[in-house]
Amino acid sequence: MSQTKLTAALCEQIATIALQEGRSRNLAPLVVAVLDAGGHLMNFKREDNAGILRFDIAFGKAWGSLGMGFGSREFLARTQMNPTFVAALATASGGRVIPVPGGVLIKDADGSVLGAVGISGDVSDQDEACCVAGIEAAGFAAQIGA
């Protein structure tokens, strides 16, 4: 079992670097949510002028990744392969699962899931790239798919 902990300071670092990556790419205003392995919000950042639904989307990307055990990019593939399952999952989760890229699992060197990051604000592929940048800058591995 992993002894690595996802601390508040590490979550702050992940979110800050993720937003810096967004600025370096000149993306639309972003929102980032960092969750621990239990799905609890550890850090949240919102850039000026980010849309009011962006928190719910970012949280849903990260929360759904934790709930299913894979990055939200995999949800996109599964939506296309089995839309009935994804619809049922949306119902079971109270609508919290967002099945598009931008939800990335945080893993330690042992492969244990420590949490997840969700970002919303730009196109999903760009959101996902910012998640990965923040996670890797903090010394963790990022899992974008299955």
N, CA, C and O atoms as a GROMACS GRO file, in nm:
protein
  584
    1MET      N    1   0.084  -0.119   0.000
    1MET     CA    2   0.000   0.000   0.000
    1MET      C    3   0.088   0.125   0.000
    1MET      O    4   0.193   0.128   0.064
    2SER      N    5   0.044   0.225  -0.072
    2SER     CA    6   0.119   0.349  -0.086
    2SER      C    7   0.121   0.429   0.044
    2SER      O    8   0.022   0.434   0.117
    3GLN      N    9   0.235   0.491   0.070
    3GLN     CA   10   0.248   0.581   0.185
    3GLN      C   11   0.243   0.727   0.141
    3GLN      O   12   0.249   0.817   0.225
    4THR      N   13   0.232   0.750   0.010
    4THR     CA   14   0.226   0.886  -0.042
    4THR      C   15   0.092   0.948  -0.008
    4THR      O   16  -0.013   0.884  -0.018
    5LYS      N   17   0.096   1.073   0.033
    5LYS     CA   18  -0.026   1.144   0.068
    5LYS      C   19  -0.043   1.265  -0.024
    5LYS      O   20   0.054   1.331  -0.062
    6LEU      N   21  -0.166   1.291  -0.058
    6LEU     CA   22  -0.200   1.408  -0.137
    6LEU      C   23  -0.235   1.520  -0.038
    6LEU      O   24  -0.348   1.529   0.008
    7THR      N   25  -0.138   1.603  -0.008
    7THR     CA   26  -0.156   1.709   0.091
    7THR      C   27  -0.221   1.832   0.030
    7THR      O   28  -0.228   1.847  -0.092
    8ALA      N   29  -0.267   1.919   0.117
    8ALA     CA   30  -0.325   2.046   0.072
    8ALA      C   31  -0.222   2.126  -0.008
    8ALA      O   32  -0.256   2.188  -0.108
    9ALA      N   33  -0.096   2.125   0.036
    9ALA     CA   34   0.009   2.199  -0.034
    9ALA      C   35   0.031   2.141  -0.174
    9ALA      O   36   0.050   2.217  -0.270
   10LEU      N   37   0.030   2.010  -0.188
   10LEU     CA   38   0.047   1.949  -0.319
   10LEU      C   39  -0.073   1.979  -0.410
   10LEU      O   40  -0.056   2.002  -0.529
   11CYS      N   41  -0.192   1.979  -0.354
   11CYS     CA   42  -0.311   2.012  -0.432
   11CYS      C   43  -0.306   2.156  -0.480
   11CYS      O   44  -0.344   2.185  -0.593
   12GLU      N   45  -0.260   2.245  -0.395
   12GLU     CA   46  -0.241   2.386  -0.433
   12GLU      C   47  -0.142   2.396  -0.548
   12GLU      O   48  -0.164   2.471  -0.643
   13GLN      N   49  -0.032   2.323  -0.538
   13GLN     CA   50   0.070   2.324  -0.644
   13GLN      C   51   0.013   2.273  -0.776
   13GLN      O   52   0.035   2.333  -0.881
   14ILE      N   53  -0.060   2.163  -0.771
   14ILE     CA   54  -0.119   2.106  -0.892
   14ILE      C   55  -0.211   2.208  -0.959
   14ILE      O   56  -0.201   2.230  -1.080
   15ALA      N   57  -0.298   2.270  -0.881
   15ALA     CA   58  -0.393   2.366  -0.937
   15ALA      C   59  -0.322   2.488  -0.993
   15ALA      O   60  -0.356   2.536  -1.101
   16THR      N   61  -0.224   2.538  -0.921
   16THR     CA   62  -0.152   2.657  -0.967
   16THR      C   63  -0.078   2.631  -1.097
   16THR      O   64  -0.085   2.712  -1.189
   17ILE      N   65  -0.007   2.520  -1.104
   17ILE     CA   66   0.069   2.486  -1.226
   17ILE      C   67  -0.028   2.461  -1.342
   17ILE      O   68   0.000   2.501  -1.455
   18ALA      N   69  -0.139   2.395  -1.316
   18ALA     CA   70  -0.237   2.370  -1.421
   18ALA      C   71  -0.286   2.502  -1.481
   18ALA      O   72  -0.297   2.514  -1.604
   19LEU      N   73  -0.316   2.600  -1.397
   19LEU     CA   74  -0.361   2.729  -1.448
   19LEU      C   75  -0.249   2.803  -1.520
   19LEU      O   76  -0.274   2.871  -1.620
   20GLN      N   77  -0.127   2.792  -1.471
   20GLN     CA   78  -0.014   2.852  -1.541
   20GLN      C   79   0.002   2.793  -1.680
   20GLN      O   80   0.033   2.864  -1.776
   21GLU      N   81  -0.020   2.662  -1.691
   21GLU     CA   82  -0.014   2.596  -1.822
   21GLU      C   83  -0.121   2.654  -1.915
   21GLU      O   84  -0.096   2.677  -2.033
   22GLY      N   85  -0.239   2.676  -1.861
   22GLY     CA   86  -0.345   2.736  -1.941
   22GLY      C   87  -0.309   2.875  -1.990
   22GLY      O   88  -0.336   2.909  -2.105
   23ARG      N   89  -0.247   2.955  -1.904
   23ARG     CA   90  -0.205   3.089  -1.946
   23ARG      C   91  -0.097   3.080  -2.052
   23ARG      O   92  -0.098   3.158  -2.147
   24SER      N   93  -0.003   2.985  -2.039
   24SER     CA   94   0.105   2.972  -2.138
   24SER      C   95   0.051   2.931  -2.274
   24SER      O   96   0.113   2.957  -2.377
   25ARG      N   97  -0.065   2.866  -2.275
   25ARG     CA   98  -0.130   2.824  -2.400
   25ARG      C   99  -0.233   2.925  -2.449
   25ARG      O  100  -0.295   2.906  -2.554
   26ASN      N  101  -0.251   3.032  -2.373
   26ASN     CA  102  -0.348   3.136  -2.406
   26ASN      C  103  -0.490   3.080  -2.419
   26ASN      O  104  -0.562   3.114  -2.513
   27LEU      N  105  -0.528   2.995  -2.324
   27LEU     CA  106  -0.660   2.931  -2.326
   27LEU      C  107  -0.766   3.024  -2.269
   27LEU      O  108  -0.736   3.126  -2.207
   28ALA      N  109  -0.890   2.986  -2.292
   28ALA     CA  110  -1.002   3.056  -2.230
   28ALA      C  111  -0.989   3.042  -2.077
   28ALA      O  112  -0.918   2.953  -2.030
   29PRO      N  113  -1.057   3.127  -1.999
   29PRO     CA  114  -1.048   3.117  -1.853
   29PRO      C  115  -1.087   2.977  -1.803
   29PRO      O  116  -1.187   2.919  -1.845
   30LEU      N  117  -1.005   2.926  -1.713
   30LEU     CA  118  -1.021   2.789  -1.663
   30LEU      C  119  -1.066   2.785  -1.518
   30LEU      O  120  -1.050   2.880  -1.442
   31VAL      N  121  -1.123   2.670  -1.485
   31VAL     CA  122  -1.155   2.634  -1.347
   31VAL      C  123  -1.090   2.498  -1.323
   31VAL      O  124  -1.097   2.409  -1.408
   32VAL      N  125  -1.027   2.482  -1.207
   32VAL     CA  126  -0.963   2.355  -1.173
   32VAL      C  127  -1.012   2.309  -1.037
   32VAL      O  128  -1.022   2.387  -0.942
   33ALA      N  129  -1.043   2.179  -1.030
   33ALA     CA  130  -1.084   2.115  -0.905
   33ALA      C  131  -0.991   1.998  -0.880
   33ALA      O  132  -0.972   1.913  -0.968
   34VAL      N  133  -0.933   1.993  -0.762
   34VAL     CA  134  -0.845   1.883  -0.723
   34VAL      C  135  -0.914   1.807  -0.610
   34VAL      O  136  -0.946   1.865  -0.506
   35LEU      N  137  -0.935   1.678  -0.630
   35LEU     CA  138  -1.003   1.593  -0.533
   35LEU      C  139  -0.908   1.490  -0.476
   35LEU      O  140  -0.814   1.447  -0.543
   36ASP      N  141  -0.931   1.450  -0.351
   36ASP     CA  142  -0.855   1.338  -0.294
   36ASP      C  143  -0.919   1.208  -0.339
   36ASP      O  144  -1.019   1.209  -0.410
   37ALA      N  145  -0.862   1.095  -0.298
   37ALA     CA  146  -0.910   0.964  -0.342
   37ALA      C  147  -1.053   0.935  -0.299
   37ALA      O  148  -1.120   0.851  -0.360
   38GLY      N  149  -1.101   1.003  -0.197
   38GLY     CA  150  -1.239   0.986  -0.152
   38GLY      C  151  -1.338   1.078  -0.220
   38GLY      O  152  -1.456   1.077  -0.187
   39GLY      N  153  -1.290   1.157  -0.316
   39GLY     CA  154  -1.378   1.248  -0.389
   39GLY      C  155  -1.404   1.380  -0.319
   39GLY      O  156  -1.494   1.454  -0.358
   40HIS      N  157  -1.324   1.410  -0.216
   40HIS     CA  158  -1.341   1.536  -0.143
   40HIS      C  159  -1.262   1.647  -0.211
   40HIS      O  160  -1.148   1.625  -0.252
   41LEU      N  161  -1.320   1.763  -0.222
   41LEU     CA  162  -1.254   1.877  -0.282
   41LEU      C  163  -1.139   1.923  -0.193
   41LEU      O  164  -1.159   1.961  -0.078
   42MET      N  165  -1.017   1.920  -0.249
   42MET     CA  166  -0.898   1.963  -0.176
   42MET      C  167  -0.852   2.102  -0.218
   42MET      O  168  -0.792   2.175  -0.139
   43ASN      N  169  -0.880   2.137  -0.345
   43ASN     CA  170  -0.839   2.268  -0.393
   43ASN      C  171  -0.929   2.306  -0.510
   43ASN      O  172  -0.968   2.222  -0.591
   44PHE      N  173  -0.960   2.433  -0.518
   44PHE     CA  174  -1.041   2.485  -0.626
   44PHE      C  175  -0.988   2.622  -0.664
   44PHE      O  176  -0.964   2.707  -0.578
   45LYS      N  177  -0.971   2.641  -0.794
   45LYS     CA  178  -0.929   2.772  -0.843
   45LYS      C  179  -1.014   2.806  -0.965
   45LYS      O  180  -1.044   2.722  -1.049
   46ARG      N  181  -1.052   2.933  -0.971
   46ARG     CA  182  -1.133   2.983  -1.083
   46ARG      C  183  -1.069   3.110  -1.134
   46ARG      O  184  -1.045   3.205  -1.058
   47GLU      N  185  -1.041   3.111  -1.264
   47GLU     CA  186  -0.986   3.232  -1.324
   47GLU      C  187  -1.099   3.332  -1.349
   47GLU      O  188  -1.215   3.294  -1.365
   48ASP      N  189  -1.064   3.459  -1.352
   48ASP     CA  190  -1.160   3.565  -1.384
   48ASP      C  191  -1.230   3.532  -1.515
   48ASP      O  192  -1.168   3.485  -1.611
   49ASN      N  193  -1.358   3.557  -1.518
   49ASN     CA  194  -1.442   3.541  -1.637
   49ASN      C  195  -1.471   3.397  -1.676
   49ASN      O  196  -1.525   3.373  -1.784
   50ALA      N  197  -1.438   3.300  -1.592
   50ALA     CA  198  -1.477   3.161  -1.620
   50ALA      C  199  -1.629   3.150  -1.600
   50ALA      O  200  -1.685   3.213  -1.510
   51GLY      N  201  -1.693   3.072  -1.682
   51GLY     CA  202  -1.838   3.055  -1.676
   51GLY      C  203  -1.885   2.994  -1.545
   51GLY      O  204  -1.810   2.923  -1.478
   52ILE      N  205  -2.009   3.022  -1.509
   52ILE     CA  206  -2.061   2.979  -1.379
   52ILE      C  207  -2.083   2.828  -1.370
   52ILE      O  208  -2.090   2.775  -1.259
   53LEU      N  209  -2.093   2.757  -1.480
   53LEU     CA  210  -2.107   2.611  -1.477
   53LEU      C  211  -1.973   2.538  -1.474
   53LEU      O  212  -1.969   2.416  -1.456
   54ARG      N  213  -1.865   2.612  -1.492
   54ARG     CA  214  -1.734   2.548  -1.505
   54ARG      C  215  -1.693   2.468  -1.382
   54ARG      O  216  -1.628   2.364  -1.396
   55PHE      N  217  -1.728   2.514  -1.261
   55PHE     CA  218  -1.693   2.435  -1.143
   55PHE      C  219  -1.760   2.299  -1.148
   55PHE      O  220  -1.694   2.197  -1.127
   56ASP      N  221  -1.890   2.296  -1.177
   56ASP     CA  222  -1.963   2.169  -1.180
   56ASP      C  223  -1.905   2.075  -1.285
   56ASP      O  224  -1.898   1.954  -1.262
   57ILE      N  225  -1.864   2.129  -1.398
   57ILE     CA  226  -1.806   2.046  -1.504
   57ILE      C  227  -1.669   1.993  -1.460
   57ILE      O  228  -1.642   1.873  -1.475
   58ALA      N  229  -1.584   2.080  -1.408
   58ALA     CA  230  -1.451   2.036  -1.363
   58ALA      C  231  -1.462   1.931  -1.253
   58ALA      O  232  -1.393   1.829  -1.256
   59PHE      N  233  -1.548   1.958  -1.155
   59PHE     CA  234  -1.568   1.863  -1.046
   59PHE      C  235  -1.619   1.729  -1.101
   59PHE      O  236  -1.572   1.622  -1.060
   60GLY      N  237  -1.716   1.734  -1.193
   60GLY     CA  238  -1.773   1.613  -1.250
   60GLY      C  239  -1.674   1.531  -1.329
   60GLY      O  240  -1.680   1.408  -1.328
   61LYS      N  241  -1.583   1.596  -1.398
   61LYS     CA  242  -1.478   1.524  -1.471
   61LYS      C  243  -1.388   1.449  -1.372
   61LYS      O  244  -1.359   1.331  -1.392
   62ALA      N  245  -1.345   1.518  -1.267
   62ALA     CA  246  -1.256   1.455  -1.167
   62ALA      C  247  -1.330   1.348  -1.086
   62ALA      O  248  -1.278   1.238  -1.067
   63TRP      N  249  -1.450   1.379  -1.041
   63TRP     CA  250  -1.526   1.287  -0.957
   63TRP      C  251  -1.561   1.158  -1.033
   63TRP      O  252  -1.552   1.049  -0.978
   64GLY      N  253  -1.601   1.173  -1.159
   64GLY     CA  254  -1.633   1.056  -1.241
   64GLY      C  255  -1.511   0.969  -1.265
   64GLY      O  256  -1.522   0.846  -1.268
   65SER      N  257  -1.396   1.031  -1.282
   65SER     CA  258  -1.272   0.955  -1.299
   65SER      C  259  -1.243   0.871  -1.176
   65SER      O  260  -1.208   0.753  -1.186
   66LEU      N  261  -1.258   0.931  -1.060
   66LEU     CA  262  -1.237   0.856  -0.936
   66LEU      C  263  -1.337   0.743  -0.920
   66LEU      O  264  -1.302   0.632  -0.883
   67GLY      N  265  -1.461   0.774  -0.950
   67GLY     CA  266  -1.568   0.676  -0.932
   67GLY      C  267  -1.552   0.552  -1.018
   67GLY      O  268  -1.588   0.442  -0.977
   68MET      N  269  -1.498   0.571  -1.138
   68MET     CA  270  -1.483   0.458  -1.230
   68MET      C  271  -1.342   0.402  -1.234
   68MET      O  272  -1.321   0.291  -1.284
   69GLY      N  273  -1.245   0.476  -1.183
   69GLY     CA  274  -1.108   0.426  -1.178
   69GLY      C  275  -1.029   0.446  -1.305
   69GLY      O  276  -0.930   0.378  -1.328
   70PHE      N  277  -1.072   0.541  -1.389
   70PHE     CA  278  -0.995   0.575  -1.509
   70PHE      C  279  -1.023   0.721  -1.546
   70PHE      O  280  -1.122   0.780  -1.503
   71GLY      N  281  -0.933   0.777  -1.625
   71GLY     CA  282  -0.947   0.915  -1.668
   71GLY      C  283  -1.073   0.936  -1.751
   71GLY      O  284  -1.124   0.843  -1.812
   72SER      N  285  -1.122   1.060  -1.752
   72SER     CA  286  -1.248   1.087  -1.821
   72SER      C  287  -1.238   1.075  -1.973
   72SER      O  288  -1.342   1.069  -2.039
   73ARG      N  289  -1.120   1.070  -2.029
   73ARG     CA  290  -1.106   1.045  -2.173
   73ARG      C  291  -1.169   0.910  -2.207
   73ARG      O  292  -1.228   0.894  -2.314
   74GLU      N  293  -1.155   0.814  -2.116
   74GLU     CA  294  -1.215   0.683  -2.138
   74GLU      C  295  -1.367   0.691  -2.144
   74GLU      O  296  -1.432   0.613  -2.214
   75PHE      N  297  -1.426   0.787  -2.070
   75PHE     CA  298  -1.571   0.803  -2.075
   75PHE      C  299  -1.618   0.838  -2.216
   75PHE      O  300  -1.723   0.790  -2.261
   76LEU      N  301  -1.541   0.920  -2.283
   76LEU     CA  302  -1.579   0.957  -2.419
   76LEU      C  303  -1.586   0.832  -2.507
   76LEU      O  304  -1.682   0.814  -2.582
   77ALA      N  305  -1.485   0.747  -2.497
   77ALA     CA  306  -1.485   0.623  -2.576
   77ALA      C  307  -1.603   0.533  -2.537
   77ALA      O  308  -1.668   0.475  -2.624
   78ARG      N  309  -1.629   0.522  -2.409
   78ARG     CA  310  -1.739   0.435  -2.364
   78ARG      C  311  -1.875   0.493  -2.399
   78ARG      O  312  -1.970   0.418  -2.422
   79THR      N  313  -1.885   0.624  -2.403
   79THR     CA  314  -2.010   0.687  -2.445
   79THR      C  315  -2.043   0.647  -2.588
   79THR      O  316  -2.158   0.617  -2.620
   80GLN      N  317  -1.942   0.648  -2.672
   80GLN     CA  318  -1.962   0.613  -2.811
   80GLN      C  319  -1.991   0.464  -2.829
   80GLN      O  320  -2.067   0.425  -2.917
   81MET      N  321  -1.929   0.380  -2.744
   81MET     CA  322  -1.949   0.235  -2.755
   81MET      C  323  -2.076   0.187  -2.687
   81MET      O  324  -2.139   0.092  -2.734
   82ASN      N  325  -2.114   0.252  -2.578
   82ASN     CA  326  -2.227   0.204  -2.499
   82ASN      C  327  -2.300   0.322  -2.434
   82ASN      O  328  -2.287   0.344  -2.314
   83PRO      N  329  -2.375   0.397  -2.512
   83PRO     CA  330  -2.443   0.514  -2.457
   83PRO      C  331  -2.544   0.482  -2.346
   83PRO      O  332  -2.570   0.565  -2.260
   84THR      N  333  -2.600   0.362  -2.349
   84THR     CA  334  -2.696   0.324  -2.246
   84THR      C  335  -2.628   0.315  -2.110
   84THR      O  336  -2.685   0.359  -2.010
   85PHE      N  337  -2.508   0.258  -2.105
   85PHE     CA  338  -2.434   0.249  -1.979
   85PHE      C  339  -2.402   0.388  -1.924
   85PHE      O  340  -2.419   0.414  -1.805
   86VAL      N  341  -2.356   0.475  -2.011
   86VAL     CA  342  -2.319   0.609  -1.966
   86VAL      C  343  -2.442   0.685  -1.918
   86VAL      O  344  -2.434   0.761  -1.822
   87ALA      N  345  -2.555   0.667  -1.984
   87ALA     CA  346  -2.679   0.731  -1.939
   87ALA      C  347  -2.718   0.678  -1.801
   87ALA      O  348  -2.760   0.755  -1.714
   88ALA      N  349  -2.704   0.547  -1.781
   88ALA     CA  350  -2.735   0.489  -1.650
   88ALA      C  351  -2.637   0.540  -1.544
   88ALA      O  352  -2.677   0.566  -1.430
   89LEU      N  353  -2.511   0.553  -1.581
   89LEU     CA  354  -2.410   0.605  -1.489
   89LEU      C  355  -2.442   0.750  -1.450
   89LEU      O  356  -2.426   0.788  -1.334
   90ALA      N  357  -2.486   0.828  -1.546
   90ALA     CA  358  -2.525   0.966  -1.516
   90ALA      C  359  -2.640   0.970  -1.416
   90ALA      O  360  -2.641   1.052  -1.325
   91THR      N  361  -2.736   0.880  -1.433
   91THR     CA  362  -2.848   0.872  -1.340
   91THR      C  363  -2.801   0.827  -1.202
   91THR      O  364  -2.837   0.887  -1.100
   92ALA      N  365  -2.720   0.721  -1.198
   92ALA     CA  366  -2.672   0.667  -1.070
   92ALA      C  367  -2.588   0.768  -0.993
   92ALA      O  368  -2.587   0.766  -0.870
   93SER      N  369  -2.518   0.855  -1.064
   93SER     CA  370  -2.430   0.953  -0.999
   93SER      C  371  -2.499   1.086  -0.971
   93SER      O  372  -2.436   1.180  -0.924
   94GLY      N  373  -2.628   1.092  -0.998
   94GLY     CA  374  -2.699   1.218  -0.977
   94GLY      C  375  -2.654   1.326  -1.075
   94GLY      O  376  -2.662   1.445  -1.045
   95GLY      N  377  -2.607   1.283  -1.191
   95GLY     CA  378  -2.564   1.378  -1.293
   95GLY      C  379  -2.425   1.435  -1.273
   95GLY      O  380  -2.386   1.528  -1.343
   96ARG      N  381  -2.350   1.380  -1.178
   96ARG     CA  382  -2.219   1.437  -1.147
   96ARG      C  383  -2.108   1.395  -1.242
   96ARG      O  384  -2.004   1.461  -1.247
   97VAL      N  385  -2.126   1.288  -1.317
   97VAL     CA  386  -2.022   1.238  -1.407
   97VAL      C  387  -2.025   1.316  -1.538
   97VAL      O  388  -2.130   1.328  -1.601
   98ILE      N  389  -1.910   1.368  -1.578
   98ILE     CA  390  -1.898   1.442  -1.704
   98ILE      C  391  -1.807   1.360  -1.796
   98ILE      O  392  -1.687   1.352  -1.773
   99PRO      N  393  -1.864   1.298  -1.901
   99PRO     CA  394  -1.789   1.201  -1.982
   99PRO      C  395  -1.711   1.261  -2.099
   99PRO      O  396  -1.732   1.224  -2.215
  100VAL      N  397  -1.620   1.352  -2.069
  100VAL     CA  398  -1.532   1.409  -2.171
  100VAL      C  399  -1.392   1.428  -2.112
  100VAL      O  400  -1.377   1.435  -1.991
  101PRO      N  401  -1.289   1.436  -2.197
  101PRO     CA  402  -1.153   1.457  -2.145
  101PRO      C  403  -1.144   1.582  -2.059
  101PRO      O  404  -1.215   1.681  -2.080
  102GLY      N  405  -1.054   1.576  -1.962
  102GLY     CA  406  -1.034   1.687  -1.870
  102GLY      C  407  -1.046   1.644  -1.726
  102GLY      O  408  -1.037   1.727  -1.636
  103GLY      N  409  -1.066   1.514  -1.703
  103GLY     CA  410  -1.063   1.454  -1.570
  103GLY      C  411  -0.950   1.353  -1.570
  103GLY      O  412  -0.952   1.256  -1.646
  104VAL      N  413  -0.851   1.374  -1.485
  104VAL     CA  414  -0.728   1.294  -1.488
  104VAL      C  415  -0.698   1.241  -1.348
  104VAL      O  416  -0.699   1.317  -1.251
  105LEU      N  417  -0.672   1.111  -1.339
  105LEU     CA  418  -0.635   1.052  -1.210
  105LEU      C  419  -0.492   1.090  -1.171
  105LEU      O  420  -0.405   1.104  -1.257
  106ILE      N  421  -0.471   1.108  -1.042
  106ILE     CA  422  -0.339   1.133  -0.985
  106ILE      C  423  -0.290   1.002  -0.926
  106ILE      O  424  -0.355   0.946  -0.838
  107LYS      N  425  -0.176   0.952  -0.974
  107LYS     CA  426  -0.121   0.826  -0.924
  107LYS      C  427   0.020   0.848  -0.871
  107LYS      O  428   0.096   0.931  -0.921
  108ASP      N  429   0.053   0.771  -0.768
  108ASP     CA  430   0.189   0.777  -0.715
  108ASP      C  431   0.278   0.677  -0.788
  108ASP      O  432   0.233   0.611  -0.882
  109ALA      N  433   0.402   0.666  -0.746
  109ALA     CA  434   0.499   0.579  -0.813
  109ALA      C  435   0.459   0.432  -0.805
  109ALA      O  436   0.501   0.352  -0.890
  110ASP      N  437   0.381   0.394  -0.706
  110ASP     CA  438   0.334   0.256  -0.691
  110ASP      C  439   0.210   0.227  -0.775
  110ASP      O  440   0.165   0.113  -0.783
  111GLY      N  441   0.155   0.331  -0.838
  111GLY     CA  442   0.034   0.314  -0.917
  111GLY      C  443  -0.094   0.330  -0.838
  111GLY      O  444  -0.203   0.306  -0.891
  112SER      N  445  -0.083   0.370  -0.712
  112SER     CA  446  -0.202   0.392  -0.630
  112SER      C  447  -0.268   0.524  -0.667
  112SER      O  448  -0.200   0.623  -0.692
  113VAL      N  449  -0.400   0.524  -0.671
  113VAL     CA  450  -0.476   0.646  -0.701
  113VAL      C  451  -0.482   0.731  -0.575
  113VAL      O  452  -0.529   0.688  -0.470
  114LEU      N  453  -0.433   0.855  -0.588
  114LEU     CA  454  -0.433   0.949  -0.476
  114LEU      C  455  -0.546   1.050  -0.486
  114LEU      O  456  -0.585   1.111  -0.386
  115GLY      N  457  -0.598   1.069  -0.607
  115GLY     CA  458  -0.701   1.167  -0.628
  115GLY      C  459  -0.721   1.189  -0.776
  115GLY      O  460  -0.685   1.105  -0.859
  116ALA      N  461  -0.779   1.304  -0.810
  116ALA     CA  462  -0.803   1.337  -0.950
  116ALA      C  463  -0.811   1.489  -0.965
  116ALA      O  464  -0.840   1.562  -0.870
  117VAL      N  465  -0.784   1.532  -1.087
  117VAL     CA  466  -0.795   1.673  -1.122
  117VAL      C  467  -0.896   1.685  -1.236
  117VAL      O  468  -0.895   1.605  -1.330
  118GLY      N  469  -0.982   1.784  -1.226
  118GLY     CA  470  -1.074   1.815  -1.334
  118GLY      C  471  -1.059   1.961  -1.372
  118GLY      O  472  -1.049   2.048  -1.285
  119ILE      N  473  -1.057   1.987  -1.501
  119ILE     CA  474  -1.048   2.125  -1.550
  119ILE      C  475  -1.154   2.146  -1.656
  119ILE      O  476  -1.183   2.058  -1.737
  120SER      N  477  -1.211   2.266  -1.655
  120SER     CA  478  -1.308   2.306  -1.756
  120SER      C  479  -1.284   2.452  -1.791
  120SER      O  480  -1.244   2.532  -1.707
  121GLY      N  481  -1.309   2.485  -1.918
  121GLY     CA  482  -1.298   2.623  -1.960
  121GLY      C  483  -1.265   2.637  -2.107
  121GLY      O  484  -1.314   2.728  -2.174
  122ASP      N  485  -1.182   2.548  -2.158
  122ASP     CA  486  -1.144   2.552  -2.298
  122ASP      C  487  -1.192   2.422  -2.361
  122ASP      O  488  -1.279   2.355  -2.304
  123VAL      N  489  -1.139   2.384  -2.476
  123VAL     CA  490  -1.176   2.255  -2.534
  123VAL      C  491  -1.120   2.145  -2.445
  123VAL      O  492  -1.017   2.164  -2.380
  124SER      N  493  -1.185   2.032  -2.442
  124SER     CA  494  -1.152   1.926  -2.348
  124SER      C  495  -1.007   1.878  -2.358
  124SER      O  496  -0.945   1.850  -2.256
  125ASP      N  497  -0.953   1.868  -2.478
  125ASP     CA  498  -0.814   1.822  -2.492
  125ASP      C  499  -0.717   1.920  -2.426
  125ASP      O  500  -0.617   1.878  -2.368
  126GLN      N  501  -0.746   2.048  -2.435
  126GLN     CA  502  -0.660   2.149  -2.371
  126GLN      C  503  -0.677   2.144  -2.219
  126GLN      O  504  -0.580   2.155  -2.145
  127ASP      N  505  -0.802   2.127  -2.174
  127ASP     CA  506  -0.827   2.113  -2.030
  127ASP      C  507  -0.744   1.997  -1.975
  127ASP      O  508  -0.677   2.010  -1.872
  128GLU      N  509  -0.749   1.885  -2.045
  128GLU     CA  510  -0.677   1.765  -2.003
  128GLU      C  511  -0.526   1.789  -1.997
  128GLU      O  512  -0.459   1.746  -1.902
  129ALA      N  513  -0.471   1.857  -2.097
  129ALA     CA  514  -0.327   1.884  -2.100
  129ALA      C  515  -0.284   1.967  -1.979
  129ALA      O  516  -0.175   1.947  -1.926
  130CYS      N  517  -0.369   2.058  -1.936
  130CYS     CA  518  -0.338   2.138  -1.818
  130CYS      C  519  -0.342   2.054  -1.690
  130CYS      O  520  -0.261   2.074  -1.600
  131CYS      N  521  -0.436   1.960  -1.683
  131CYS     CA  522  -0.440   1.866  -1.570
  131CYS      C  523  -0.308   1.790  -1.562
  131CYS      O  524  -0.246   1.782  -1.456
  132VAL      N  525  -0.267   1.735  -1.674
  132VAL     CA  526  -0.144   1.655  -1.679
  132VAL      C  527  -0.025   1.739  -1.635
  132VAL      O  528   0.059   1.691  -1.559
  133ALA      N  529  -0.016   1.862  -1.683
  133ALA     CA  530   0.096   1.949  -1.647
  133ALA      C  531   0.103   1.970  -1.496
  133ALA      O  532   0.211   1.963  -1.437
  134GLY      N  533  -0.010   1.996  -1.434
  134GLY     CA  534  -0.012   2.018  -1.289
  134GLY      C  535   0.024   1.895  -1.211
  134GLY      O  536   0.101   1.901  -1.115
  135ILE      N  537  -0.030   1.781  -1.252
  135ILE     CA  538  -0.004   1.655  -1.182
  135ILE      C  539   0.144   1.618  -1.192
  135ILE      O  540   0.207   1.584  -1.092
  136GLU      N  541   0.198   1.625  -1.313
  136GLU     CA  542   0.338   1.587  -1.332
  136GLU      C  543   0.434   1.684  -1.264
  136GLU      O  544   0.538   1.641  -1.215
  137ALA      N  545   0.401   1.813  -1.260
  137ALA     CA  546   0.486   1.910  -1.193
  137ALA      C  547   0.496   1.882  -1.043
  137ALA      O  548   0.596   1.915  -0.980
  138ALA      N  549   0.391   1.821  -0.987
  138ALA     CA  550   0.391   1.786  -0.845
  138ALA      C  551   0.460   1.652  -0.818
  138ALA      O  552   0.467   1.608  -0.703
  139GLY      N  553   0.510   1.588  -0.923
  139GLY     CA  554   0.585   1.464  -0.906
  139GLY      C  555   0.502   1.337  -0.912
  139GLY      O  556   0.547   1.231  -0.870
  140PHE      N  557   0.380   1.347  -0.965
  140PHE     CA  558   0.291   1.231  -0.973
  140PHE      C  559   0.273   1.190  -1.118
  140PHE      O  560   0.314   1.262  -1.210
  141ALA      N  561   0.212   1.075  -1.138
  141ALA     CA  562   0.178   1.027  -1.271
  141ALA      C  563   0.033   1.061  -1.300
  141ALA      O  564  -0.052   1.056  -1.211
  142ALA      N  565   0.006   1.096  -1.424
  142ALA     CA  566  -0.128   1.133  -1.467
  142ALA      C  567  -0.185   1.021  -1.553
  142ALA      O  568  -0.120   0.975  -1.646
  143GLN      N  569  -0.307   0.976  -1.520
  143GLN     CA  570  -0.376   0.874  -1.600
  143GLN      C  571  -0.495   0.937  -1.668
  143GLN      O  572  -0.592   0.974  -1.602
  144ILE      N  573  -0.487   0.949  -1.802
  144ILE     CA  574  -0.593   1.016  -1.877
  144ILE      C  575  -0.700   0.921  -1.928
  144ILE      O  576  -0.812   0.964  -1.958
  145GLY      N  577  -0.669   0.794  -1.940
  145GLY     CA  578  -0.766   0.696  -1.992
  145GLY      C  579  -0.773   0.576  -1.901
  145GLY      O  580  -0.753   0.585  -1.780
  146ALA      N  581  -0.803   0.460  -1.963
  146ALA     CA  582  -0.816   0.336  -1.887
  146ALA      C  583  -0.681   0.279  -1.848
  146ALA      O  584  -0.674   0.175  -1.783
   0.00000   0.00000   0.00000
